Amino acid sequence: MKKGYKKGQAVMEYLITYGLALFVILVVLAILVAVVLPSLRAPETCQFTQPGFTCNQKAHVIVTDASNNVRILLQLDNGQGKAITLTGISCVTSSTGNVEKSNVEPLASAVLMAAGESVTVGDPLESDITIEVPCKNEDGTTTVLSANSNYKGAIGITYRYQDDVPGAPERLAVATVTGTVQAE
């Protein structure tokens, strides 16, 4: 009886020791997840997939209004090396590969951008292009996010070169946009 008792005691000590160690590891992981994850923010990026345009010279801002509707404010820089006419701009939650010319909202009036020129887009009070750029979901509904949420989407712009032949189709440029949504 003594021999079986010692084996049973050794097994119980083994289970308690390693069980306690696993429990401590799980508690530490839970604390790290509870403390670290909420403080992680999406990186603030705005990067066009093709050369010629930039939107990262000034930080872009993703804002939400009182109804949690998301819109974007950004500075668009023409690095094409020649003048363009900006004809449309949209913000969508789809990936850059899914943005098509038909998804881009046309501007009420086209905006001429000389080579190297920048325009501020999105703020109806302070911008060169006096339209808001609301962010849309893939199904066409308005993106709704609360402040401090992470956002990932795409900006699509349509444009023409000034020296294009009349009737030439619009060109499309697409940028990936990520960041943290800020309250207005």
Summary of the structure (lengths in Angstrom):
residues: 184
radius of gyration: 26.2
end to end distance: 75.7
largest distance: 100.8
contacts: 521
relative contact order: 0.22
helix: 24%
strand: 39%
